[in-house]
Amino acid sequence: MSAARPKIANYPFTTLSPVLGMVSLGEGKGFVIADIPGLVEGASEGVGLGHDFLRHIDRCRLLVHLIDASGTEGRNPLHDIAIIERELARYDDTLSSRVKIIVANKSDLGVPEEIKEELEAYCQGKDLLLLYLSAATHQGVDALLTAIANLLQDLPPMIEYEPEYEEEELLQEDRSINIIKQNNIYVVEGEWLLRVMSNVNFDDRESLAYFQKVLRKTGVIEALEYAGIQNGDTVSIYDFEFDFIE
């Protein structure tokens, strides 16, 4: 769904560590998304590296709860949501008031009618948006990205990242780049990009958002589109790689 390349394992809470990725929707629109490992009970007290995970959530304007709604593993999605909400509130009670989207995953396997009715009743009662998605087939991904982008437009910004590299200086210098296509990988090179990247912390959401803004404002994304990049192709800028998502 984004630039992220998470390490995963075969158990319910699959992402092993928080991963930040960039999502580009075209026309200068996009956002940074943080893929957070599933919160186990007790995360607010540090269980399962909970504090490390929750620290990333604290900086997100919008929360997306991805739950297994297929019932194939005997999971109760409302129980999972309750655990997540309880751990968020225990860590920081302001997180409970954040705008949220509930995403029912594994819809390709079929959602039992009883689970569907319970989820819809819960979301209606909480005034939450409920979307169905299949991570395996990517069905519903576009609808989710659009919903996230639309909601973010109306949400106040978090504290802006302030780069050491001045934007005025960036726009005045030589911004030439070289794009080399290697199969489905587009390698981008440019001395000025190296200087910008030296000030970017790719593990920080605001810092990554700044870099995303630079790529748009300086014409790098436009140049990639002109070079023929397609949805899902990989962009490699020195040591940083991400998947291009329109």
Protein Blocks (a to p, Z undefined) as FASTA:
>chain_A
ZZbdcdddddfblbfbdcdddddeejhiacdddddddddehklnopahlmmmmmmmmmpf
bdcddddfklmnopafklmmmmmmmmmmmmomklmmpccddddehklnopafklmmmmmm
mmmmnopacddddfknopoklmmmmmmmmmmmmpccddddddfbdfklmmmmccbdcddd
ehjaccdddfklmmmmmmpcfkbfklmmmmmmmmmmnommmmmmmnopaehiacdehjac
cdddZZ
